[in-house]
């Protein structure tokens, strides 16, 4: 999550979204409940292009949209 947050801060939304998509596949409940993951996922919903469907799905399931 730290690497993904760093990518997001550098305006590399698509690179930042990839680890969140992988984490969601491995441990979806943990990702949805982790406050350090919820904030970046919410921020990435409008900024990502390649992973947009996956990020929007994560945000919906986490109640962020």
CORJO-V58961 format. One record per backbone hydrogen bond with DSSP energy under -1.0 kcal/mol. NH is the residue of the N-H (numbers start at 1). CO is the residue of the C=O. If there is no record, write none. Layout:
nh->NH co->CO
nh->NH co->CO
This chain:
nh->5 co->1
nh->6 co->2
nh->7 co->3
nh->8 co->4
nh->9 co->5
nh->10 co->6
nh->11 co->8
nh->12 co->7
nh->16 co->12
nh->17 co->13
nh->18 co->14
nh->21 co->17
nh->22 co->18
nh->23 co->19
nh->24 co->20
nh->25 co->21
nh->26 co->22
nh->27 co->23
nh->31 co->27
nh->32 co->28
nh->33 co->29
nh->34 co->30
nh->37 co->34
nh->38 co->34
nh->39 co->35
nh->41 co->37
nh->42 co->38
nh->43 co->39
nh->44 co->40
nh->48 co->44
nh->55 co->51
nh->56 co->52
nh->57 co->53
nh->58 co->54
nh->59 co->55
nh->60 co->56
nh->61 co->57
nh->62 co->58
nh->63 co->60
nh->64 co->59
